[in-house]
Amino acid sequence: MALYAPRAVDALDLSMLHIRPFLQVPMVVVAAPSLRVPARRHTWSGLRGQPWVLPPASTHQRRSLDEMFTARGSRAPSAVVESPSFAANVELAAAGFGLAVVPRQSAARALEEGRLQAVDVGPALPPTSVALIYRKVSVIYMDALRELESALGPASVLSRAFQRASSA
């Protein structure tokens, strides 16, 4: 199970992988209230001067974020902290280290508790997907993989939980 974006795997030999996206995940820019980011709608270039908690430069999420800045004529921001963990990035943002881009579900509790606020920035980042990804040669695990894949149907507990978190 992983976050998946087709552009992120362009260089891979996909003939050996089974990829089944099953849930769209909205991405959101978040900040601690202590950063005092105004509630008005922002442009990407207008947020460039803020401190940022960012995923590593080699990741698809970081490249997507950098493109939001560069496509609008601005340099991408530098990271105050660089972390590959969405959970850590939520906590670092809540502690006031900087703005972070995370799946809405990752930040849901901190947003609900008021430790974070969503930053309205346009255009919005494209959503990503949660996908079941495995090698087609994983024969010894096929029974378990088929069972997991069938559980990921639209009525699955996991899908309902993610959808509830998305609407929160």
Stockholm file with secondary structure:
# STOCKHOLM 1.0

chainA/1-168         MALYAPRAVDALDLSMLHIRPFLQVPMVVVAAPSLRVPARRHTWSGLRGQPWVLPPASTHQRRSLDEMFTARGSRAPSAVVESPSFAANVELAAAGFGLAVVPRQSAARALEEGRLQAVDVGPALPPTSVALIYRKVSVIYMDALRELESALGPASVLSRAFQRASSA
#=GR chainA/1-168 SS CEEECGGGGTTSCGGGEEEEEEEEECEEEEECGGGCCCSSCEETGGGTTSCEEECCTTSHHHHHHHHHHHTTTCCCCCCSEECSCHHHHHHHHHTTSCEEEEEHHHHHHHHHHTSCEEECEESCCCCEEEEEEEETTCGGGHHHHHHHHHHTSTTCHHHHHHHHHHHC
#=GC SS_cons         CEEECGGGGTTSCGGGEEEEEEEEECEEEEECGGGCCCSSCEETGGGTTSCEEECCTTSHHHHHHHHHHHTTTCCCCCCSEECSCHHHHHHHHHTTSCEEEEEHHHHHHHHHHTSCEEECEESCCCCEEEEEEEETTCGGGHHHHHHHHHHTSTTCHHHHHHHHHHHC
//
